[in-house]
Amino acid sequence: MRRPARLDSARAWLDSGAQATVRGYARRYGVDRYTAFDELTMLGVALPAKDERWSVRPAVHQRAKSSRSDEHESDPVGDGLPDGWIEWGGELIFVAGFTSGGAPFGLRVDEFPAEHLPEELKGWADSGGAVIDEPTSRHDVRRQGPDWEPGDDRDVPF
């Protein structure tokens, strides 16, 4: 149910004499408690002071940056990549952000502007940015028949 319909329904629910709590509203309408707090406040419901904790959503925490001042130092994970770069799905990418599900998105190393590419990654850009190059890798989903050669995508269904 979208917010306008949910607010109309909640008005009728409150008019019936129901006791409105943040937890009860969240369970009834399938929303999180922060949304429940906001919408009950919109409806003019007086909420107890203990429910003030639901008034401000916490910030999304991302991986902390290295405390080192040298910008060419490797990232805190210790995978040998410069800050902002990760291996994802067998390719090196510069992370521009994260989806709501937590998956990173950004530019592959071969799409990144060459003049801004860190020195240690310039060789990767020339190779197409793939981390997994061997056809025997468990990540390679292509069928490998006796006449298969690297780059042969004839039997890939898409």
Protein Blocks (a to p, Z undefined) as FASTA:
>chain_A
ZZklmmmmmmmmmmnopacdfklmmmmnopafklmmmmmmmnopacdfklmmmmpccddd
dddddfbfblkbccfkonopaehiaceehiacddfbdcfkopacdddfklpcfklgcfkl
mmmmmnoopablbfkbcklmbdcdfkbcehiaklpcZZ
